[in-house]
Amino acid sequence: MRKLTGAVFISLDGVMQAPGGPEEDLSDGFRFGGWVQPFWGEDMGPFEQLIMGEYDLLLGKRTYDIFAAYWPFNQEDPIGAKLQRIDKYVLTHSDEPLEWENSHKLSGETAANAVRNLKESEGRDLLIQGSSTLYPPLLTAGLIDRLVLITFPVLLGGGKSIYDGLRSSGAFTLADSFVSDKGVVLATYEPAGAVPTGSFVTKEPSEAELERRAKVEAGAW
C-alpha cells in the first residue's frame, strides 16, 4: 500500500494560508501572503530531501490551480522539472479539465474513499502539499501515515488551517526533528493510537475541589 505524507508550512498559530507569495490566496482578506520567504534558508535539509524524493502529489483543486499556473513555466528549477514528470492526483468536484501534464482527477463518494482507493493502487508513495481542506477528512479516516509540520516563527492572527473542522483525535510519535538557523522547526510525526490520559492528582479531592466539580456539573462554573 502507498504511504501518504502531509507536509505543511504552518505558523505558530496553526495557519497555512498563502505561504508562497502575496497573490497566492487573498480569500477572506488574508494580508500576509509570502510569510515563509523571509525565514527560508539554505539549511532546510529535511524538507529539501522530502520535496526531491520519490512520490506522487495529492492535491486539492485550489492548490492544484496555484501549482499549475507556476511550475510548468519554471522548468529550470529542479522542483519544477520534478513536479512536471510525476503524477498529480486532484480531489475535485469541478468539471474543468486538468491540463497540467500527468494530472488525474480523483473521484469517489467521499474524499476519504477516493484516497483510500488510491493508496491501495500500485505506484509511488503520496505527498500532500498545501490543500488545507484535505486534512480533516483524511486525518479523521486515519489515512495520513506521516505528518511533517514545518513551523515558522510567526503569528498570523487567522487564516486557513489544517485543523479547520477537524473532529478526530489521536496521539502521535515524534519520528524526526530539525531546527534551521532562522528558527524554523521541521518535525515529523507518525500516528500512535488513541490519546493517552492521566492525572497528577495523588490525593483524594478536597472539599473545595468537590464544590468546584459540583458547580461544573450544574453549569455554574
PyMOL commands that place a pseudoatom at each C-alpha (Angstrom):
pseudoatom trace, name=CA, resn=MET, resi=1, chain=A, elem=C, hetatm=0, pos=[0.000, 0.000, 0.000]
pseudoatom trace, name=CA, resn=ARG, resi=2, chain=A, elem=C, hetatm=0, pos=[1.215, 3.504, -0.783]
pseudoatom trace, name=CA, resn=LYS, resi=3, chain=A, elem=C, hetatm=0, pos=[2.207, 5.664, 2.187]
pseudoatom trace, name=CA, resn=LEU, resi=4, chain=A, elem=C, hetatm=0, pos=[0.738, 9.159, 2.461]
pseudoatom trace, name=CA, resn=THR, resi=5, chain=A, elem=C, hetatm=0, pos=[2.707, 12.085, 3.901]
pseudoatom trace, name=CA, resn=GLY, resi=6, chain=A, elem=C, hetatm=0, pos=[1.244, 15.503, 4.606]
pseudoatom trace, name=CA, resn=ALA, resi=7, chain=A, elem=C, hetatm=0, pos=[3.902, 18.248, 4.572]
pseudoatom trace, name=CA, resn=VAL, resi=8, chain=A, elem=C, hetatm=0, pos=[2.646, 21.603, 5.838]
pseudoatom trace, name=CA, resn=PHE, resi=9, chain=A, elem=C, hetatm=0, pos=[4.147, 25.079, 6.100]
pseudoatom trace, name=CA, resn=ILE, resi=10, chain=A, elem=C, hetatm=0, pos=[2.471, 26.339, 9.265]
pseudoatom trace, name=CA, resn=SER, resi=11, chain=A, elem=C, hetatm=0, pos=[2.614, 29.406, 11.515]
pseudoatom trace, name=CA, resn=LEU, resi=12, chain=A, elem=C, hetatm=0, pos=[2.806, 29.300, 15.304]
pseudoatom trace, name=CA, resn=ASP, resi=13, chain=A, elem=C, hetatm=0, pos=[-0.967, 29.812, 15.432]
pseudoatom trace, name=CA, resn=GLY, resi=14, chain=A, elem=C, hetatm=0, pos=[-1.696, 26.986, 13.000]
pseudoatom trace, name=CA, resn=VAL, resi=15, chain=A, elem=C, hetatm=0, pos=[-2.226, 28.974, 9.772]
pseudoatom trace, name=CA, resn=MET, resi=16, chain=A, elem=C, hetatm=0, pos=[-1.068, 27.544, 6.442]
pseudoatom trace, name=CA, resn=GLN, resi=17, chain=A, elem=C, hetatm=0, pos=[-2.690, 30.004, 4.001]
pseudoatom trace, name=CA, resn=ALA, resi=18, chain=A, elem=C, hetatm=0, pos=[-0.638, 31.568, 1.189]
pseudoatom trace, name=CA, resn=PRO, resi=19, chain=A, elem=C, hetatm=0, pos=[2.902, 30.822, 2.388]
pseudoatom trace, name=CA, resn=GLY, resi=20, chain=A, elem=C, hetatm=0, pos=[4.446, 31.339, -1.038]
pseudoatom trace, name=CA, resn=GLY, resi=21, chain=A, elem=C, hetatm=0, pos=[3.566, 34.880, -2.133]
pseudoatom trace, name=CA, resn=PRO, resi=22, chain=A, elem=C, hetatm=0, pos=[1.314, 37.939, -1.723]
pseudoatom trace, name=CA, resn=GLU, resi=23, chain=A, elem=C, hetatm=0, pos=[-1.085, 36.952, -4.544]
pseudoatom trace, name=CA, resn=GLU, resi=24, chain=A, elem=C, hetatm=0, pos=[-1.288, 33.245, -3.745]
pseudoatom trace, name=CA, resn=ASP, resi=25, chain=A, elem=C, hetatm=0, pos=[-4.558, 33.249, -1.783]
pseudoatom trace, name=CA, resn=LEU, resi=26, chain=A, elem=C, hetatm=0, pos=[-6.286, 36.506, -0.829]
pseudoatom trace, name=CA, resn=SER, resi=27, chain=A, elem=C, hetatm=0, pos=[-9.540, 34.851, 0.261]
pseudoatom trace, name=CA, resn=ASP, resi=28, chain=A, elem=C, hetatm=0, pos=[-11.204, 36.188, 3.424]
pseudoatom trace, name=CA, resn=GLY, resi=29, chain=A, elem=C, hetatm=0, pos=[-8.954, 39.258, 3.264]
pseudoatom trace, name=CA, resn=PHE, resi=30, chain=A, elem=C, hetatm=0, pos=[-5.735, 37.409, 4.115]
pseudoatom trace, name=CA, resn=ARG, resi=31, chain=A, elem=C, hetatm=0, pos=[-2.953, 40.031, 4.245]
pseudoatom trace, name=CA, resn=PHE, resi=32, chain=A, elem=C, hetatm=0, pos=[0.247, 38.124, 4.868]
pseudoatom trace, name=CA, resn=GLY, resi=33, chain=A, elem=C, hetatm=0, pos=[0.827, 36.078, 1.707]
pseudoatom trace, name=CA, resn=GLY, resi=34, chain=A, elem=C, hetatm=0, pos=[4.501, 35.131, 1.393]
pseudoatom trace, name=CA, resn=TRP, resi=35, chain=A, elem=C, hetatm=0, pos=[5.185, 34.783, 5.120]
pseudoatom trace, name=CA, resn=VAL, resi=36, chain=A, elem=C, hetatm=0, pos=[7.544, 31.824, 4.577]
pseudoatom trace, name=CA, resn=GLN, resi=37, chain=A, elem=C, hetatm=0, pos=[10.124, 33.552, 2.363]
pseudoatom trace, name=CA, resn=PRO, resi=38, chain=A, elem=C, hetatm=0, pos=[11.847, 35.779, 4.985]
pseudoatom trace, name=CA, resn=PHE, resi=39, chain=A, elem=C, hetatm=0, pos=[12.551, 32.717, 7.139]
pseudoatom trace, name=CA, resn=TRP, resi=40, chain=A, elem=C, hetatm=0, pos=[13.743, 30.446, 4.335]
pseudoatom trace, name=CA, resn=GLY, resi=41, chain=A, elem=C, hetatm=0, pos=[17.390, 29.428, 4.306]
pseudoatom trace, name=CA, resn=GLU, resi=42, chain=A, elem=C, hetatm=0, pos=[19.802, 27.026, 2.720]
pseudoatom trace, name=CA, resn=ASP, resi=43, chain=A, elem=C, hetatm=0, pos=[19.695, 24.766, 5.767]
pseudoatom trace, name=CA, resn=MET, resi=44, chain=A, elem=C, hetatm=0, pos=[16.159, 23.408, 5.205]
pseudoatom trace, name=CA, resn=GLY, resi=45, chain=A, elem=C, hetatm=0, pos=[17.714, 19.977, 4.742]
pseudoatom trace, name=CA, resn=PRO, resi=46, chain=A, elem=C, hetatm=0, pos=[14.889, 17.578, 5.657]
pseudoatom trace, name=CA, resn=PHE, resi=47, chain=A, elem=C, hetatm=0, pos=[12.371, 19.476, 3.545]
pseudoatom trace, name=CA, resn=GLU, resi=48, chain=A, elem=C, hetatm=0, pos=[14.703, 19.585, 0.543]
pseudoatom trace, name=CA, resn=GLN, resi=49, chain=A, elem=C, hetatm=0, pos=[15.196, 15.842, 0.871]
pseudoatom trace, name=CA, resn=LEU, resi=50, chain=A, elem=C, hetatm=0, pos=[11.441, 15.330, 1.087]
pseudoatom trace, name=CA, resn=ILE, resi=51, chain=A, elem=C, hetatm=0, pos=[10.489, 17.504, -1.893]
pseudoatom trace, name=CA, resn=MET, resi=52, chain=A, elem=C, hetatm=0, pos=[13.188, 15.986, -4.105]
pseudoatom trace, name=CA, resn=GLY, resi=53, chain=A, elem=C, hetatm=0, pos=[12.355, 12.408, -3.074]
pseudoatom trace, name=CA, resn=GLU, resi=54, chain=A, elem=C, hetatm=0, pos=[10.186, 9.880, -4.895]
pseudoatom trace, name=CA, resn=TYR, resi=55, chain=A, elem=C, hetatm=0, pos=[6.454, 10.486, -4.620]
pseudoatom trace, name=CA, resn=ASP, resi=56, chain=A, elem=C, hetatm=0, pos=[3.291, 11.474, -6.469]
pseudoatom trace, name=CA, resn=LEU, resi=57, chain=A, elem=C, hetatm=0, pos=[1.337, 14.562, -5.433]
pseudoatom trace, name=CA, resn=LEU, resi=58, chain=A, elem=C, hetatm=0, pos=[-2.110, 14.562, -3.843]
pseudoatom trace, name=CA, resn=LEU, resi=59, chain=A, elem=C, hetatm=0, pos=[-3.742, 17.990, -4.111]
pseudoatom trace, name=CA, resn=GLY, resi=60, chain=A, elem=C, hetatm=0, pos=[-6.958, 19.893, -3.603]
pseudoatom trace, name=CA, resn=LYS, resi=61, chain=A, elem=C, hetatm=0, pos=[-8.201, 21.819, -6.645]
pseudoatom trace, name=CA, resn=ARG, resi=62, chain=A, elem=C, hetatm=0, pos=[-7.169, 25.293, -5.476]
pseudoatom trace, name=CA, resn=THR, resi=63, chain=A, elem=C, hetatm=0, pos=[-3.616, 24.233, -4.663]
pseudoatom trace, name=CA, resn=TYR, resi=64, chain=A, elem=C, hetatm=0, pos=[-3.515, 22.397, -7.994]
pseudoatom trace, name=CA, resn=ASP, resi=65, chain=A, elem=C, hetatm=0, pos=[-4.530, 25.610, -9.786]
pseudoatom trace, name=CA, resn=ILE, resi=66, chain=A, elem=C, hetatm=0, pos=[-1.768, 27.556, -7.988]
pseudoatom trace, name=CA, resn=PHE, resi=67, chain=A, elem=C, hetatm=0, pos=[0.862, 24.940, -8.846]
pseudoatom trace, name=CA, resn=ALA, resi=68, chain=A, elem=C, hetatm=0, pos=[-0.332, 24.505, -12.448]
pseudoatom trace, name=CA, resn=ALA, resi=69, chain=A, elem=C, hetatm=0, pos=[-0.080, 28.256, -13.044]
pseudoatom trace, name=CA, resn=TYR, resi=70, chain=A, elem=C, hetatm=0, pos=[3.505, 28.376, -11.797]
pseudoatom trace, name=CA, resn=TRP, resi=71, chain=A, elem=C, hetatm=0, pos=[5.588, 25.205, -12.001]
pseudoatom trace, name=CA, resn=PRO, resi=72, chain=A, elem=C, hetatm=0, pos=[5.107, 24.277, -15.682]
pseudoatom trace, name=CA, resn=PHE, resi=73, chain=A, elem=C, hetatm=0, pos=[6.569, 27.685, -16.524]
pseudoatom trace, name=CA, resn=ASN, resi=74, chain=A, elem=C, hetatm=0, pos=[9.568, 27.274, -14.225]
pseudoatom trace, name=CA, resn=GLN, resi=75, chain=A, elem=C, hetatm=0, pos=[11.184, 24.135, -15.563]
pseudoatom trace, name=CA, resn=GLU, resi=76, chain=A, elem=C, hetatm=0, pos=[14.693, 25.487, -14.924]
pseudoatom trace, name=CA, resn=ASP, resi=77, chain=A, elem=C, hetatm=0, pos=[14.029, 24.890, -11.237]
pseudoatom trace, name=CA, resn=PRO, resi=78, chain=A, elem=C, hetatm=0, pos=[14.734, 21.230, -10.290]
pseudoatom trace, name=CA, resn=ILE, resi=79, chain=A, elem=C, hetatm=0, pos=[11.483, 21.169, -8.300]
pseudoatom trace, name=CA, resn=GLY, resi=80, chain=A, elem=C, hetatm=0, pos=[9.538, 22.370, -11.345]
pseudoatom trace, name=CA, resn=ALA, resi=81, chain=A, elem=C, hetatm=0, pos=[11.091, 19.694, -13.547]
pseudoatom trace, name=CA, resn=LYS, resi=82, chain=A, elem=C, hetatm=0, pos=[10.290, 17.037, -10.963]
pseudoatom trace, name=CA, resn=LEU, resi=83, chain=A, elem=C, hetatm=0, pos=[6.666, 18.102, -10.497]
pseudoatom trace, name=CA, resn=GLN, resi=84, chain=A, elem=C, hetatm=0, pos=[6.211, 18.098, -14.257]
pseudoatom trace, name=CA, resn=ARG, resi=85, chain=A, elem=C, hetatm=0, pos=[7.039, 14.408, -14.637]
pseudoatom trace, name=CA, resn=ILE, resi=86, chain=A, elem=C, hetatm=0, pos=[5.315, 12.905, -11.589]
pseudoatom trace, name=CA, resn=ASP, resi=87, chain=A, elem=C, hetatm=0, pos=[1.614, 12.103, -11.305]
pseudoatom trace, name=CA, resn=LYS, resi=88, chain=A, elem=C, hetatm=0, pos=[-0.670, 14.725, -9.757]
pseudoatom trace, name=CA, resn=TYR, resi=89, chain=A, elem=C, hetatm=0, pos=[-3.886, 13.380, -8.206]
pseudoatom trace, name=CA, resn=VAL, resi=90, chain=A, elem=C, hetatm=0, pos=[-6.538, 16.037, -7.642]
pseudoatom trace, name=CA, resn=LEU, resi=91, chain=A, elem=C, hetatm=0, pos=[-9.597, 15.791, -5.429]
pseudoatom trace, name=CA, resn=THR, resi=92, chain=A, elem=C, hetatm=0, pos=[-12.218, 17.971, -7.102]
pseudoatom trace, name=CA, resn=HIS, resi=93, chain=A, elem=C, hetatm=0, pos=[-15.895, 18.138, -7.996]
pseudoatom trace, name=CA, resn=SER, resi=94, chain=A, elem=C, hetatm=0, pos=[-15.142, 20.519, -10.863]
pseudoatom trace, name=CA, resn=ASP, resi=95, chain=A, elem=C, hetatm=0, pos=[-15.704, 19.511, -14.481]
pseudoatom trace, name=CA, resn=GLU, resi=96, chain=A, elem=C, hetatm=0, pos=[-12.791, 21.669, -15.629]
pseudoatom trace, name=CA, resn=PRO, resi=97, chain=A, elem=C, hetatm=0, pos=[-10.119, 19.658, -17.469]
pseudoatom trace, name=CA, resn=LEU, resi=98, chain=A, elem=C, hetatm=0, pos=[-6.801, 19.149, -15.678]
pseudoatom trace, name=CA, resn=GLU, resi=99, chain=A, elem=C, hetatm=0, pos=[-4.412, 20.389, -18.336]
pseudoatom trace, name=CA, resn=TRP, resi=100, chain=A, elem=C, hetatm=0, pos=[-1.113, 20.053, -16.477]
pseudoatom trace, name=CA, resn=GLU, resi=101, chain=A, elem=C, hetatm=0, pos=[0.778, 17.035, -17.777]
pseudoatom trace, name=CA, resn=ASN, resi=102, chain=A, elem=C, hetatm=0, pos=[0.292, 13.799, -15.774]
pseudoatom trace, name=CA, resn=SER, resi=103, chain=A, elem=C, hetatm=0, pos=[-2.692, 15.130, -13.828]
pseudoatom trace, name=CA, resn=HIS, resi=104, chain=A, elem=C, hetatm=0, pos=[-5.558, 12.850, -12.782]
pseudoatom trace, name=CA, resn=LYS, resi=105, chain=A, elem=C, hetatm=0, pos=[-8.934, 13.632, -11.259]
pseudoatom trace, name=CA, resn=LEU, resi=106, chain=A, elem=C, hetatm=0, pos=[-9.866, 11.560, -8.205]
pseudoatom trace, name=CA, resn=SER, resi=107, chain=A, elem=C, hetatm=0, pos=[-13.495, 10.714, -7.719]
pseudoatom trace, name=CA, resn=GLY, resi=108, chain=A, elem=C, hetatm=0, pos=[-15.360, 8.813, -5.051]
pseudoatom trace, name=CA, resn=GLU, resi=109, chain=A, elem=C, hetatm=0, pos=[-18.293, 9.010, -2.693]
pseudoatom trace, name=CA, resn=THR, resi=110, chain=A, elem=C, hetatm=0, pos=[-16.065, 10.854, -0.209]
pseudoatom trace, name=CA, resn=ALA, resi=111, chain=A, elem=C, hetatm=0, pos=[-12.547, 12.248, -0.187]
pseudoatom trace, name=CA, resn=ALA, resi=112, chain=A, elem=C, hetatm=0, pos=[-11.533, 9.507, 2.241]
pseudoatom trace, name=CA, resn=ASN, resi=113, chain=A, elem=C, hetatm=0, pos=[-12.836, 6.737, -0.023]
pseudoatom trace, name=CA, resn=ALA, resi=114, chain=A, elem=C, hetatm=0, pos=[-11.118, 8.200, -3.067]
pseudoatom trace, name=CA, resn=VAL, resi=115, chain=A, elem=C, hetatm=0, pos=[-7.783, 8.482, -1.259]
pseudoatom trace, name=CA, resn=ARG, resi=116, chain=A, elem=C, hetatm=0, pos=[-8.111, 5.035, 0.320]
pseudoatom trace, name=CA, resn=ASN, resi=117, chain=A, elem=C, hetatm=0, pos=[-8.572, 3.528, -3.156]
pseudoatom trace, name=CA, resn=LEU, resi=118, chain=A, elem=C, hetatm=0, pos=[-5.577, 5.499, -4.430]
pseudoatom trace, name=CA, resn=LYS, resi=119, chain=A, elem=C, hetatm=0, pos=[-3.408, 4.278, -1.563]
pseudoatom trace, name=CA, resn=GLU, resi=120, chain=A, elem=C, hetatm=0, pos=[-4.349, 0.697, -2.375]
pseudoatom trace, name=CA, resn=SER, resi=121, chain=A, elem=C, hetatm=0, pos=[-3.295, 1.083, -6.018]
pseudoatom trace, name=CA, resn=GLU, resi=122, chain=A, elem=C, hetatm=0, pos=[0.167, 0.471, -7.441]
pseudoatom trace, name=CA, resn=GLY, resi=123, chain=A, elem=C, hetatm=0, pos=[2.530, 3.423, -7.604]
pseudoatom trace, name=CA, resn=ARG, resi=124, chain=A, elem=C, hetatm=0, pos=[4.815, 5.754, -5.699]
pseudoatom trace, name=CA, resn=ASP, resi=125, chain=A, elem=C, hetatm=0, pos=[4.098, 6.988, -2.193]
pseudoatom trace, name=CA, resn=LEU, resi=126, chain=A, elem=C, hetatm=0, pos=[1.984, 10.151, -1.970]
pseudoatom trace, name=CA, resn=LEU, resi=127, chain=A, elem=C, hetatm=0, pos=[2.705, 13.664, -0.721]
pseudoatom trace, name=CA, resn=ILE, resi=128, chain=A, elem=C, hetatm=0, pos=[0.181, 16.392, 0.112]
pseudoatom trace, name=CA, resn=GLN, resi=129, chain=A, elem=C, hetatm=0, pos=[1.321, 19.962, -0.452]
pseudoatom trace, name=CA, resn=GLY, resi=130, chain=A, elem=C, hetatm=0, pos=[-0.925, 22.867, 0.530]
pseudoatom trace, name=CA, resn=SER, resi=131, chain=A, elem=C, hetatm=0, pos=[-4.525, 21.671, 0.230]
pseudoatom trace, name=CA, resn=SER, resi=132, chain=A, elem=C, hetatm=0, pos=[-5.826, 22.567, 3.692]
pseudoatom trace, name=CA, resn=THR, resi=133, chain=A, elem=C, hetatm=0, pos=[-9.263, 21.043, 3.032]
pseudoatom trace, name=CA, resn=LEU, resi=134, chain=A, elem=C, hetatm=0, pos=[-7.817, 17.536, 2.624]
pseudoatom trace, name=CA, resn=TYR, resi=135, chain=A, elem=C, hetatm=0, pos=[-6.520, 17.208, 6.169]
pseudoatom trace, name=CA, resn=PRO, resi=136, chain=A, elem=C, hetatm=0, pos=[-9.701, 16.997, 8.302]
pseudoatom trace, name=CA, resn=PRO, resi=137, chain=A, elem=C, hetatm=0, pos=[-11.278, 14.086, 6.362]
pseudoatom trace, name=CA, resn=LEU, resi=138, chain=A, elem=C, hetatm=0, pos=[-8.004, 12.235, 5.835]
pseudoatom trace, name=CA, resn=LEU, resi=139, chain=A, elem=C, hetatm=0, pos=[-6.834, 12.601, 9.436]
pseudoatom trace, name=CA, resn=THR, resi=140, chain=A, elem=C, hetatm=0, pos=[-10.271, 11.521, 10.634]
pseudoatom trace, name=CA, resn=ALA, resi=141, chain=A, elem=C, hetatm=0, pos=[-10.093, 8.412, 8.439]
pseudoatom trace, name=CA, resn=GLY, resi=142, chain=A, elem=C, hetatm=0, pos=[-6.554, 7.584, 9.597]
pseudoatom trace, name=CA, resn=LEU, resi=143, chain=A, elem=C, hetatm=0, pos=[-5.157, 7.800, 6.078]
pseudoatom trace, name=CA, resn=ILE, resi=144, chain=A, elem=C, hetatm=0, pos=[-2.149, 10.048, 6.731]
pseudoatom trace, name=CA, resn=ASP, resi=145, chain=A, elem=C, hetatm=0, pos=[0.894, 7.968, 7.629]
pseudoatom trace, name=CA, resn=ARG, resi=146, chain=A, elem=C, hetatm=0, pos=[3.275, 10.854, 8.349]
pseudoatom trace, name=CA, resn=LEU, resi=147, chain=A, elem=C, hetatm=0, pos=[2.631, 14.479, 9.222]
pseudoatom trace, name=CA, resn=VAL, resi=148, chain=A, elem=C, hetatm=0, pos=[5.531, 16.848, 8.596]
pseudoatom trace, name=CA, resn=LEU, resi=149, chain=A, elem=C, hetatm=0, pos=[4.900, 20.203, 10.277]
pseudoatom trace, name=CA, resn=ILE, resi=150, chain=A, elem=C, hetatm=0, pos=[7.292, 22.929, 9.109]
pseudoatom trace, name=CA, resn=THR, resi=151, chain=A, elem=C, hetatm=0, pos=[6.618, 25.611, 11.699]
pseudoatom trace, name=CA, resn=PHE, resi=152, chain=A, elem=C, hetatm=0, pos=[7.731, 29.190, 11.076]
pseudoatom trace, name=CA, resn=PRO, resi=153, chain=A, elem=C, hetatm=0, pos=[8.269, 31.661, 13.956]
pseudoatom trace, name=CA, resn=VAL, resi=154, chain=A, elem=C, hetatm=0, pos=[5.396, 33.991, 13.111]
pseudoatom trace, name=CA, resn=LEU, resi=155, chain=A, elem=C, hetatm=0, pos=[1.844, 34.649, 14.323]
pseudoatom trace, name=CA, resn=LEU, resi=156, chain=A, elem=C, hetatm=0, pos=[-0.657, 35.455, 11.552]
pseudoatom trace, name=CA, resn=GLY, resi=157, chain=A, elem=C, hetatm=0, pos=[-3.800, 36.026, 13.581]
pseudoatom trace, name=CA, resn=GLY, resi=158, chain=A, elem=C, hetatm=0, pos=[-6.126, 33.987, 11.372]
pseudoatom trace, name=CA, resn=GLY, resi=159, chain=A, elem=C, hetatm=0, pos=[-6.335, 32.175, 8.056]
pseudoatom trace, name=CA, resn=LYS, resi=160, chain=A, elem=C, hetatm=0, pos=[-6.802, 28.689, 6.670]
pseudoatom trace, name=CA, resn=SER, resi=161, chain=A, elem=C, hetatm=0, pos=[-5.603, 25.823, 8.824]
pseudoatom trace, name=CA, resn=ILE, resi=162, chain=A, elem=C, hetatm=0, pos=[-5.311, 22.061, 8.500]
pseudoatom trace, name=CA, resn=TYR, resi=163, chain=A, elem=C, hetatm=0, pos=[-7.328, 21.895, 11.724]
pseudoatom trace, name=CA, resn=ASP, resi=164, chain=A, elem=C, hetatm=0, pos=[-10.398, 23.722, 10.388]
pseudoatom trace, name=CA, resn=GLY, resi=165, chain=A, elem=C, hetatm=0, pos=[-13.354, 21.415, 11.049]
pseudoatom trace, name=CA, resn=LEU, resi=166, chain=A, elem=C, hetatm=0, pos=[-11.192, 18.631, 12.482]
pseudoatom trace, name=CA, resn=ARG, resi=167, chain=A, elem=C, hetatm=0, pos=[-13.254, 16.290, 14.663]
pseudoatom trace, name=CA, resn=SER, resi=168, chain=A, elem=C, hetatm=0, pos=[-10.851, 13.393, 15.181]
pseudoatom trace, name=CA, resn=SER, resi=169, chain=A, elem=C, hetatm=0, pos=[-8.366, 12.752, 17.976]
pseudoatom trace, name=CA, resn=GLY, resi=170, chain=A, elem=C, hetatm=0, pos=[-5.223, 10.691, 18.351]
pseudoatom trace, name=CA, resn=ALA, resi=171, chain=A, elem=C, hetatm=0, pos=[-1.685, 10.568, 19.655]
pseudoatom trace, name=CA, resn=PHE, resi=172, chain=A, elem=C, hetatm=0, pos=[1.445, 10.958, 17.538]
pseudoatom trace, name=CA, resn=THR, resi=173, chain=A, elem=C, hetatm=0, pos=[5.077, 9.961, 17.938]
pseudoatom trace, name=CA, resn=LEU, resi=174, chain=A, elem=C, hetatm=0, pos=[7.885, 12.350, 17.018]
pseudoatom trace, name=CA, resn=ALA, resi=175, chain=A, elem=C, hetatm=0, pos=[9.899, 10.440, 14.407]
pseudoatom trace, name=CA, resn=ASP, resi=176, chain=A, elem=C, hetatm=0, pos=[12.353, 13.171, 13.410]
pseudoatom trace, name=CA, resn=SER, resi=177, chain=A, elem=C, hetatm=0, pos=[13.074, 16.847, 14.065]
pseudoatom trace, name=CA, resn=PHE, resi=178, chain=A, elem=C, hetatm=0, pos=[15.299, 19.641, 12.805]
pseudoatom trace, name=CA, resn=VAL, resi=179, chain=A, elem=C, hetatm=0, pos=[15.698, 23.356, 13.584]
pseudoatom trace, name=CA, resn=SER, resi=180, chain=A, elem=C, hetatm=0, pos=[17.033, 25.755, 10.951]
pseudoatom trace, name=CA, resn=ASP, resi=181, chain=A, elem=C, hetatm=0, pos=[19.328, 28.711, 11.616]
pseudoatom trace, name=CA, resn=LYS, resi=182, chain=A, elem=C, hetatm=0, pos=[16.313, 31.050, 11.272]
pseudoatom trace, name=CA, resn=GLY, resi=183, chain=A, elem=C, hetatm=0, pos=[14.226, 29.194, 13.828]
pseudoatom trace, name=CA, resn=VAL, resi=184, chain=A, elem=C, hetatm=0, pos=[12.076, 27.076, 11.502]
pseudoatom trace, name=CA, resn=VAL, resi=185, chain=A, elem=C, hetatm=0, pos=[11.171, 23.787, 13.193]
pseudoatom trace, name=CA, resn=LEU, resi=186, chain=A, elem=C, hetatm=0, pos=[10.676, 20.731, 10.997]
pseudoatom trace, name=CA, resn=ALA, resi=187, chain=A, elem=C, hetatm=0, pos=[9.004, 17.934, 12.956]
pseudoatom trace, name=CA, resn=THR, resi=188, chain=A, elem=C, hetatm=0, pos=[7.883, 14.594, 11.543]
pseudoatom trace, name=CA, resn=TYR, resi=189, chain=A, elem=C, hetatm=0, pos=[5.079, 12.818, 13.390]
pseudoatom trace, name=CA, resn=GLU, resi=190, chain=A, elem=C, hetatm=0, pos=[3.583, 9.359, 12.961]
pseudoatom trace, name=CA, resn=PRO, resi=191, chain=A, elem=C, hetatm=0, pos=[0.215, 8.159, 14.344]
pseudoatom trace, name=CA, resn=ALA, resi=192, chain=A, elem=C, hetatm=0, pos=[0.446, 6.377, 17.671]
pseudoatom trace, name=CA, resn=GLY, resi=193, chain=A, elem=C, hetatm=0, pos=[-3.095, 5.316, 18.531]
pseudoatom trace, name=CA, resn=ALA, resi=194, chain=A, elem=C, hetatm=0, pos=[-5.588, 6.853, 20.920]
pseudoatom trace, name=CA, resn=VAL, resi=195, chain=A, elem=C, hetatm=0, pos=[-4.926, 9.904, 23.071]
pseudoatom trace, name=CA, resn=PRO, resi=196, chain=A, elem=C, hetatm=0, pos=[-3.471, 8.727, 26.408]
pseudoatom trace, name=CA, resn=THR, resi=197, chain=A, elem=C, hetatm=0, pos=[-4.673, 10.472, 29.543]
pseudoatom trace, name=CA, resn=GLY, resi=198, chain=A, elem=C, hetatm=0, pos=[-3.530, 10.571, 33.144]
pseudoatom trace, name=CA, resn=SER, resi=199, chain=A, elem=C, hetatm=0, pos=[-3.607, 12.695, 36.249]
pseudoatom trace, name=CA, resn=PHE, resi=200, chain=A, elem=C, hetatm=0, pos=[-1.100, 14.430, 38.512]
pseudoatom trace, name=CA, resn=VAL, resi=201, chain=A, elem=C, hetatm=0, pos=[-3.567, 14.130, 41.401]
pseudoatom trace, name=CA, resn=THR, resi=202, chain=A, elem=C, hetatm=0, pos=[-2.235, 11.810, 44.117]
pseudoatom trace, name=CA, resn=LYS, resi=203, chain=A, elem=C, hetatm=0, pos=[-4.687, 12.583, 46.926]
pseudoatom trace, name=CA, resn=GLU, resi=204, chain=A, elem=C, hetatm=0, pos=[-8.432, 12.465, 47.444]
pseudoatom trace, name=CA, resn=PRO, resi=205, chain=A, elem=C, hetatm=0, pos=[-10.121, 15.685, 46.210]
pseudoatom trace, name=CA, resn=SER, resi=206, chain=A, elem=C, hetatm=0, pos=[-10.527, 18.476, 48.736]
pseudoatom trace, name=CA, resn=GLU, resi=207, chain=A, elem=C, hetatm=0, pos=[-13.892, 19.899, 49.752]
pseudoatom trace, name=CA, resn=ALA, resi=208, chain=A, elem=C, hetatm=0, pos=[-13.109, 22.956, 47.613]
pseudoatom trace, name=CA, resn=GLU, resi=209, chain=A, elem=C, hetatm=0, pos=[-12.456, 20.725, 44.601]
pseudoatom trace, name=CA, resn=LEU, resi=210, chain=A, elem=C, hetatm=0, pos=[-15.665, 18.787, 45.167]
pseudoatom trace, name=CA, resn=GLU, resi=211, chain=A, elem=C, hetatm=0, pos=[-17.579, 22.079, 45.327]
pseudoatom trace, name=CA, resn=ARG, resi=212, chain=A, elem=C, hetatm=0, pos=[-15.905, 23.185, 42.086]
pseudoatom trace, name=CA, resn=ARG, resi=213, chain=A, elem=C, hetatm=0, pos=[-16.900, 19.940, 40.342]
pseudoatom trace, name=CA, resn=ALA, resi=214, chain=A, elem=C, hetatm=0, pos=[-20.479, 20.362, 41.521]
pseudoatom trace, name=CA, resn=LYS, resi=215, chain=A, elem=C, hetatm=0, pos=[-20.537, 23.862, 40.005]
pseudoatom trace, name=CA, resn=VAL, resi=216, chain=A, elem=C, hetatm=0, pos=[-19.166, 22.456, 36.740]
pseudoatom trace, name=CA, resn=GLU, resi=217, chain=A, elem=C, hetatm=0, pos=[-21.864, 19.799, 36.626]
pseudoatom trace, name=CA, resn=ALA, resi=218, chain=A, elem=C, hetatm=0, pos=[-24.537, 22.411, 37.347]
pseudoatom trace, name=CA, resn=GLY, resi=219, chain=A, elem=C, hetatm=0, pos=[-23.199, 24.714, 34.645]
pseudoatom trace, name=CA, resn=ALA, resi=220, chain=A, elem=C, hetatm=0, pos=[-22.418, 27.422, 37.212]
pseudoatom trace, name=CA, resn=TRP, resi=221, chain=A, elem=C, hetatm=0, pos=[-18.623, 27.475, 36.941]
for i in range(1, 221): cmd.bond("trace and resi %d" % i, "trace and resi %d" % (i + 1))
show_as sticks, trace
zoom trace
